[in-house]
């Protein structure tokens, strides 16, 4: 699937479409916009010539991507509060009560219907023919072609944000975050527990998974600086409490109060420790796969995807409001302080420099409310003021700015020539870098 087929583009929650022909930071121009019944609480998805979106009024819409003409609607009596998933032969929509609908993408006809337990607001994720759905009771896995349940993993706190899996590896885990200070990994085929680690607050948007390199590398030593803690690749159980940057006491609690119970340590982020830890030795080949999560407690955390060991943490005083989007050398994440924060991928150091001190990132007009999305070298996101931005992802600075009449609430979903966002006045907008024709993709 080469289009924007699910939340944040793909099963890794990458938020990136790299196969772009857009070479310059041109400002897009409005092409069309349409109103829908009810609020739209999640980004649209794209496939070929159609854009799909669900609403709180219980309606799934299919619009022509090139003119905004309504193709069909599927009506339920249930609230659609999360993003959809579309493939060549199915469109999946999950209602907040746990009802899962599989529709024909061309007509909206119902293919099958199933139910998962628990309230659902998290976007589903499709990976290797399996639909992973996070809900208030945990995670459910369904066979995408039939809707048959495969397994259920129960958690003590509800799963929030989209689950994620790695695309280019044989190490088949599914990564999930909860509303009460946990991120963890499950076996994708069985739902069995693998590892868990504490975070500071509720996960925002879900984990972002990044494949690592295939050759060993020396991770070196973490740097110091404002709002940063260090990095460690030691086995968590081998850490003394005085060594661990996430522990502020001589005692760890092995029985977590909330969140996933997947094994591993129960180390809490320290509020005062600022000294980094050196990484001991090289990281073995294949050990570079990483999981990045941001939470509403102001903690950005990078973890070893196989073990859950801490790679780095980056802390601010305000809540993060978006999931992180990660390139080869930068991490982008929006926050309640009005900045798009920019760090490096290895140590969590701020990348942008000022006259005397490093800068948090790119200063926005309002609070970032959409997940950062990258097409080619351009990062796009919208904020609460109604501003839509194009930022150079290689040299983070403004390339263009477009003001909308209402705050941007979700999106963007990106094609090679257009972006699609939703605003607070329940309108779906299409803005294009060039005239849309059906021969683009």
Secondary structure, DSSP 8 states (H G I E B T S, - for coil): --S--STTSSTT---EE------S----EEEEEEE-SS---S--EEETTEEEEE-TTSEEEEEETTT--EEEEEE-SS-B-S--EE-SS-EEEEBTTSEEEEE-TTT--EEEEEE-SS---S--EEETTEEEEEETTEEEEEETTT--EEEEEE-SS-EEEEEEE-SS-S--EEEEEESSSEEEEEETTT--EEEEEE-SS-BSS--EEE---SS-EE--B----TTB-----S-GGG--TTT-TT--SS---SS-SSS---SS------SS-----B--SEE-TTTT-EEEEEBTTSEEEEEETTT--EEEEEE-SS-B-S--EE-SS-EEEEBTTSEEEEE-TTT--B-EE-SSSEE-EEE-SS-B-S--EEETTEEEEEBTTSEEEEEESSS-SEEEEEE-SS-EEEEEEE-SSEEEEEETTTEEEEEESS---TT--
